[in-house]
Amino acid sequence: MQTRSGSGKQTSPTRLGAPTTSFWIGMSLEGPNSRTKCLLSPRRDFLKCNIDAATSENSNSAGFDAILRDSRGTFISTKATPNTSLPPVCECEAYSLRDAILWVQGRGLFNVIFETEAKIVVDAIYDKSHDISEFGDIIFDI
């Protein structure tokens, strides 16, 4: 599995599942509150899956969204998954990534780049310690 930080350097995390799909969990890692400064297109032989989670305290619910595009930015598919509970935001973001990975695998797709703005999820994936919280369990499952 390959990942790429905001600097463009490719690295290999020590722990991630889904060996049949290539991943790039992309975001700028320049500061604690940084965001991706520009969207990069994947190589021609890759697809890109942008993911996000949303929460609503009014309806006490959350949702996970994913959009899949090719290297030209052409829409391929989208998926929206409602959640009738309201987990913490970090768990919602982790669920969003896990849900997108399972969705892409279920479609038999390979060479997919996953992009998220959830720095806490990216950091947790690279963290070598084991977090025994619900969030840690979701990350471990990824």
C-alpha positions in Angstrom: 0.0 0.0 0.0 1.4 3.4 -0.9 0.5 6.7 0.7 1.7 10.1 -0.1 2.0 13.0 2.3 1.4 16.7 1.3 5.1 16.9 0.4 4.6 14.2 -2.3 6.9 11.7 -0.7 5.6 8.1 -1.0 5.8 6.0 2.1 4.5 2.6 3.2 2.7 2.4 6.5 3.5 -0.6 8.7 -0.2 -1.5 9.3 -3.0 -1.3 6.8 -5.5 -3.9 5.4 -7.0 -4.4 2.0 -3.9 -5.7 0.2 -5.7 -5.9 -3.2 -6.1 -2.1 -3.6 -3.4 0.6 -3.8 -4.2 3.6 -1.6 -3.0 7.1 -1.3 -4.4 8.8 1.7 -3.6 12.3 0.8 -3.5 15.6 2.6 -1.2 18.3 3.5 0.7 17.6 6.7 2.4 21.0 7.1 0.6 22.0 10.3 -2.0 20.9 12.9 -4.8 22.8 11.1 -3.6 22.5 7.5 -5.8 21.5 4.6 -5.0 20.3 1.2 -3.9 23.3 -0.8 -4.7 22.0 -4.2 -6.3 18.9 -5.6 -4.0 16.7 -7.6 -5.2 14.4 -10.3 -4.1 10.7 -10.1 -2.0 9.0 -12.8 -3.9 7.7 -15.8 -4.1 4.2 -14.4 -5.6 5.3 -11.1 -8.9 6.4 -9.8 -9.4 8.9 -7.0 -11.9 8.6 -4.2 -12.6 11.7 -2.2 -14.2 10.9 1.2 -15.9 12.9 3.9 -18.2 12.6 6.9 -20.9 14.9 8.0 -22.8 15.1 11.3 -26.0 16.7 12.4 -26.7 17.3 16.1 -30.3 18.4 15.2 -31.2 15.0 13.8 -28.6 13.1 16.0 -27.2 11.4 12.9 -24.2 11.2 10.7 -23.4 10.3 7.1 -20.4 9.1 5.1 -19.9 10.2 1.5 -17.5 9.1 -1.3 -17.1 10.2 -4.9 -15.0 8.3 -7.4 -13.4 10.0 -10.4 -10.9 9.1 -13.0 -7.6 10.9 -13.8 -9.4 13.5 -15.9 -11.8 14.3 -13.1 -14.7 12.5 -14.9 -17.4 11.3 -12.5 -17.4 7.5 -12.1 -19.7 6.8 -9.1 -20.7 8.1 -5.7 -21.9 6.6 -2.4 -23.7 8.1 0.5 -24.1 6.1 3.7 -26.5 7.4 6.4 -25.8 6.6 10.1 -28.6 6.8 12.5 -26.4 7.5 15.5 -24.0 10.3 16.2 -20.5 9.0 16.9 -17.7 11.5 17.7 -16.4 13.3 14.6 -13.1 11.4 14.5 -15.0 8.1 14.4 -17.2 9.4 11.6 -14.2 10.3 9.6 -12.6 6.9 10.2 -15.9 5.1 9.4 -16.0 7.2 6.1 -12.6 5.9 5.0 -13.4 2.3 6.0 -16.8 2.4 4.2 -15.2 3.8 1.1 -12.5 1.1 1.1 -15.1 -1.6 1.4 -17.2 0.0 -1.3 -14.3 0.2 -3.8 -13.2 -3.4 -3.0 -16.8 -4.6 -3.5 -16.8 -3.1 -7.0 -13.5 -5.0 -7.8 -11.6 -1.8 -8.4 -7.8 -1.5 -8.1 -5.3 1.4 -8.0 -7.6 3.7 -6.1 -6.3 6.8 -4.3 -8.2 7.8 -1.2 -8.1 11.4 -0.2 -9.4 12.9 3.1 -9.0 16.1 5.0 -9.2 14.2 8.3 -5.7 14.6 9.6 -6.6 12.7 12.8 -7.4 9.6 10.7 -4.2 9.9 8.6 -2.1 10.4 11.8 -3.8 7.4 13.5 -3.0 5.1 10.5 0.7 5.9 10.8 0.7 5.7 14.6 2.5 2.5 15.7 0.8 2.3 19.1 -2.5 0.5 19.5 -5.4 2.7 20.5 -8.0 0.6 22.4 -10.8 3.1 21.9 -13.7 2.7 19.4 -11.7 5.1 17.1 -8.6 2.9 17.4 -10.7 -0.2 16.5 -11.9 1.4 13.4 -8.4 2.5 12.4 -7.1 -1.0 13.1 -9.8 -2.4 10.8 -8.7 -0.1 8.0 
